[in-house]
Structure formats: C-alpha cells, structure tokens
Amino acid sequence: MTTRERFRRVLHWEKPDRVPNMEFGYWKKTIEVWRGEGLPPDCATNAAVERRLGLEGLSTLPRLPVHNGPWPPFEEETLEVRGDRRIVRNEDGVLCEMTDSDSSIPRYLRYPIESRADWERLRQERLDPGAAGRVGDIAAAAAAARAEGMPVRFEAGSLYGWLRNWMGLEAFSIALLTERAWVEDMMEHLTLLTLTLVETALPGCGADVAWWWEDMAYNHGPLLSPRLFAELMVPRYKRITAALGRAGVDTNVLDCDGRIDEILPGWLEAGINVMFPVEAAHSDPLRLSRSRGGRLLMIGGVNKTALIAGRAAIDLELDRLRPLVERGGYIPCVDHRVPPDVRYADYLYYLERKSRIL
C-alpha cells in the first residue's frame, strides 16, 4: 500500500495496512544540534532527515504549483546585521528583528498593512487571482506525486492568519471591532482568490487534500470571539469547501496551534474536517476526540515536551495515545516542529516506539 493510499484511508475512517509514519518536521537549529549527536552531516533539511529516518513525509507532502496568497511572493531579505541579530523583511513582508535561531519569535517592527491604502496596494500588486505565473503545470506535478505514491496537497489559504501576519495581532484585533466592513472586504477578497484557484485549477487534477493555515488560538483559547468567528469566517469557509467538494477534494486539514476547543465546532460545520497539529498542552487530542463522540479526524497530538523529558515520558505519551490510533482517523506525530532540546537518541527511541502502534 502506498503512502497516499494509507493517508486517504485513515482520513476517511477506513483501515490501512498500517497508519502512515509521518512527522511535522524539525527546526533548523534542531538539525544542527542533531548532526553533533549522530545525525549524518549530509542531512541538512527536513526532507533529508525524513529520508534518513524512513519517514513518509508530512511537511514535505507534494504541493500543487497553485500559488495561493501573495504573488509574486515576498522574499526574505536581510537589511542589517547587529551582532547575533538581523533586521529582516520576512516572507510575509514584515520588517522584524530576528536572532540566528529560527525557533525563537522575532520582534516585529513594521507591517505591510498599516492603512487601507497599504491594503489596496497589496491587493493590486500581490493578490490578483489572475496574475501571471500563479498557476503552474498542475498535471505534471500531480503525475509526479502519484508516481511516488504520495498524496497531493492544495494550499487552501487563510482568512484570519494571513491578515494577522500582515497587520499585526494588536492592529488586526482592533480592526475586527472598529472597522468590520474593512475586515470583511479583506476576508472576502481572500475568499474569492481561493475560490478562483479552486474552480480554475483543481477540477480533474486529482488533489487529495486541501491544507489551511489559521494560527488563531493561544494557550487559553481563540484570538477572536467564537461569535465573530461564526459570523465572519464560517460562511466563507463553507463556500470554499463546497467548491473543493465539487473539484473532488473532501479532506480539509486545518493547521492551528493553541487551544481550539471553542472554534472547533465552527470549522467542522464549515467542512474543515481534519485538525492539525493538535498542540497537546492546550488541545489534548483525547479530550477533543471525546467532545466529538470519538469521531474527529486528527494529525499530530504527540506532546513535544514528552520528547524533551526523555524515554519514560515518551512511553507514557504513546501509551496514552494508542487508543486513538487503534480507533482510526488519527495519524500521530509531534505537535509542532521538533525543538532542539530533544536529544537525537531520544527521538530515535520515540520513532521506534511509535512504529509499534502504527
């Protein structure tokens, strides 16, 4: 059975020969540390580490060349170096101060949207659905993924997460309450952008999964009220998932960290049916599963702090999650990129233990 077949079966509540052995990936710093602990020196990327460890990919799932979001994309550029810190314009167009470690949060200095004029400029220059080069050779990409036995991923985009990145959390939170018409205009444009790409690019290509990114929760709950979420976002999600369904895609993975309990029902109502990465410290996968009568599709959920704590904690964590694997509809992996304070030997132990329950 191929990885694609396993992936599709698990996320349709069917029985595979075994659950796919997938992981979310690793911070750059983690790979650097592990190369001093036994990881071969030629393993410098997530893809190389996955190949070395016999994993089936997750962060490296083949993606269709359909460029949702800003196009042409922002390119990260270093504008100034200050000792171990750099002033960078990042891939979201944000001016920020970063350390040499990519696992720390930057200090944000200036956002690309600080006024309505900024939004109009971004909309015209980078958010045109018909921009040249936005859609590549879909048929060739899908055929290559099929030849490798891998599922094909379409980037479904974002309504909240992108706007938060482009405006900053504080400014966007204020706009939600004081400039709702403007927020709706921005969300509607992002909805139409994704709908255009779905309707013009996906029919007949055989995509397996639509992947959404909406980091909109923290350790105590969502970053906007469930009422605003239901009013502003759920109806727009429904329009997109309906179009995806018409194009043959019925698996919608939602990437959101933090505690998602209060907004989970809205995503499910909207047809977004797989939760990822299920950050265990805040959104315990067992609790979420119980809240939906045991019928919740999930990828992730393995608490990264258990891997930091060592082998006894790893054993307890995997024993705790075993019933979810056995029930089905669940692909276990670490609930974010593996941090550098996980020892390489302990990570190998985790993979060996996990393979027993897959």
N, C-alpha and C positions, 0 to 999 in steps of 0.2 A: 504494500500500500504506500502511495506517495505522501509526502508532507501535505500537499493540497487536499488529498482525499481524507487524511486524518483531521486536518483543520476544519474542513467543511462538515465532516460527520459530527465532531464534538459540538460545533456551534449550531447544529440542527438537532441536537438531542439524540443522535444516533451513535452506534457502537463502532469505534475503530479497532484495528488490530492492537493499537496502543495509543495513548494520548501523545500528541506531538511534544517533543523535548525542545521547548523554546525558552529563550531568556530575553529580557528587555535590553540588555547591553551594559556598558561599563563607562565610567568617567575616564577621560584621557589620563588623569592622574593615577587612577586605579591600574591601568595597563602599565604605566611607567613603574609603579611600585612592584607589580607582579613580575615584571621582567627581571627584577632583582631577587625574586623568590622562586624562580624556576620556570616561569613562562618563557618560551623561546624568544630570542631577540627579534626574530622576523615577524612577530605578532604585534603589530603597531596600531591596528584598527579593530573596531568591533567585528567586522566581517572575518578578519584573520583569526581573532580569538575564537569566534564561533566555529570556524572550520577546524581549528586545532582541537577543540573540545568536543567535536562531533555533535554540535547543536544544529537545530533545524531552522534557525533564523526567526526573528521577530522584528527587531529594529532594522533588519536588512531584507525584509519582505520586498519582492519586486514591485515597484510602483509604476503605474502607467504614466507616460510623459504627457500628463494633463496638468498644467501648472496653475492650480488654484491659488488665490491670494495675489500679492503684488507681482506684477510682471511688466517690465523686467524686474527681477528681484533686487532688493537691496543687497549690496555686497559688503561684508565686514571689512573695515579698513582701520588700521592703527594711525591715529593722528599725532600722538605724542607718547613718549615713554618717560615715566617718572619712577626711577628705581625699579622695584618689582611690580609696579602698576603701570597700566597703559590706558590712555584715553582713546576710546574706540567708538566708531559708528558701527553698530551691530547689524545683524541680518534683518532686524525689524526697523531699521532706520533710526534707532535711538542712540543718542550720544551718551556714553557711560564710561565709568572708571572701573577697570577690571584688574584683578590680581592675575598672577601667572597660573593659578589653579582654576580650571574650568568648573570645579564643583562648588564654588562659592558664589553668592549672589552679588551682581555688580551694584555700584552706586550710580543711579540714573541721574543724568544732568539735564537733558533736553529731549523732548518727544517730538516725533514728526507731525503730530496733530495737536496744536495748541490753540487753534481757532477754526472757525468754519471755513475761512479761506484756505487753511492748510488742508482740510478735508477735501475741498473741491479740487485742489491741486493734486492730491494723492489719487483721488477718484479718476481724474482725467489722465494722469501720467502713468499710473501703475495698476489700475483696477478696471480697465476696459476689457470686457469679456472677449472681444474680437481681436485683441492685439496680436500682431504677427508673432508667430513662434510659441504662442500659449499652448497649442496642442501639437504634439509630435507624432511619430509613427506608432500609433496605438497597436495596430495589428502585429507589427514586428515585436513589440515589447511583450504583448500577451503570448505570442507564439514562443518566445524565448523562455518565459516563465513556465509555460506548460511543458516545454522540453526538459526543464529542470525539475518538474514535478512540484512546483511551488504555487501557492495561491497568489492571485493578482490583486493589488491594492490600489484603490482610487482615493485620492485625498479629498474628503468632503468639506474641509474647511472649518470655519469658526464664525460664530456671531458675537460672542462675548470676548473670547480670549484674544483675538486679534485687536479688537478695539481697545481693550485694556492695555495691551502692549504698546499700541500706537499713541495712546493718550496718557498713560499712567493710571494707576489704580485710583488715586485720590480724585483726579480730574474727571475720570470716567464715572466714578461713583456719584459725584456731584451732578454731572450732566444727566444721569439717569433720573434724577429727581427734579431738576430745574430746567432741563432742555430736552424733554422727552421727544418732541417732534423731530429734533435733530438726530437723537439716538435712533429713532425709528427709521429715519431716512438712511442712516448709515447701515443699519441691520438689513433693511430692505435691499439696498444695493448689493450687499454681500450675498443675500439670498438669491437675487437674480443672477449674480455672477455664477454661483454654484449650479443653479438650475440650467443656465445656458450651457455650461460644460457637460452636465449630465445628459441633457437632451440632444446635444450635437455630437458628443464624443463616445458615449458609453454603449448605445444600442448595438448589439451584435458582437461586442468585443470579448464578452465572457468574463468580466470582472467578478471577483469572488467576494470582496469586502470593501465597504466604504469606511474610511477612517476619519473620525472627527477629533478636533483638539479644542477643548474648552476648559483650561485650567481656571476654575471659577469657584473654588472652595478652599478653605483653610482648615486648621485643626478642630474648629468648633462648628463649622457649617459653611453654607454658601456665602459668597461675597455680595450677593443681592438677594432681596426677599423672594421667597417662593412665589408670592403673588406677582411681582414684576416678571419673574422668570416665566410664569404661566401666560402672562399677557403678551410679553414682547417676543419670546423666543419659541415657545412650544408650537404655536400655529405656523411659524415659518419653517421649523424643522419638519412638520407634517407635510408641507408642500414639497420639500426636498426628498424626504424618504418615499413619498408616493411616486415621484419621478424616478427615483432609484429602483423602486419595485418594478415599474414599467420597463426599465432597462435591464431587468433580470438580477438585480442586487438586493438581497433581503437580509444581509448581515451588515449591521451598522455598529462599529466599535467606537465607544466614546472614551477618550483619554482625558481624565480629570483627576488630579491629586486631591488630598484633603478629605473632609467628611462630607459625603454626598447624599446622606440619607434623605434629607428634606427635598431634594430636587430629583432624586432617582425616579419617583413616580411620573414626573413630567417627561423625562427622557423616554421612559417606556411607553407612555401614552403616545408620544410623537413617533414611535417606530425605531428609536435608537435602542438596540436590544442587547448589547454586549458591553459590560463595564470593564474598564482598564485604567490604570494598573492596580486599582483596589488597594490603596495605601493602608496597610493593615493596622497601623497605630491609630488611625482615625476612622476608617471604613472597614471594619472587620468583615471578611468575606463570609464567615459563618453567620454573623448577625444579619448581614444583607440577604443572604440566602433564605434564612428563616422568615424574614419580613415579606418575602415573596412566595411563601409556601414551598420553598425548595426549588423553585423554577426561575432561576436567574442565571443567565449566561455571564461568565466572567473569565478574564485573563489576568493573571497576576496574583496578588494577595499574600505572597510569602514575605513576612516581615524582615526587612533588611537588617534590623537591629539584632535579630536572632543569629544571622551570619556573623555579625561583629562579635557577639557574645561567645561563639565557639560551638563545639560539636554537640555538647549536651543540649544546648538551646536549639540547635538545628534539628536534632532528633525530636524534641518536643513540638516544634513548629510543624514539621512534616507529618508527625503522627496526628496532630490536631486537624490538619487539612485533608488527611487521607479520605474521610467520608465524602467530602465534596468531589474528589477525583472519582471515587467509586460510583457516586450517584450519576455523574456525567454532566456535560455542559460546562466544564471547567478545565482550563489549561493553567496549571500553576507555574509561576515564575516570580522572581524577586520583584517587589512592588515599586521599583524605580531602578535607575541605573545603579549597578553595584558600586558602593563607595570605596575609597582607597583604604579605609580601616578594616576591611575584610581581608584576612590572610588568604593567600592563594591556595595553600594546602587545605584550609577550611572550606574554600569554595569548591575545590575538587571533591571534598568529602560530601558537601551538600549535593552536588550533581550526582554522585554515586548513590546517595540515599534516595534522592528524588526519583532516579531511574527505576527503583524497585516498585514505586507505586504508580508508574505511568502505564 
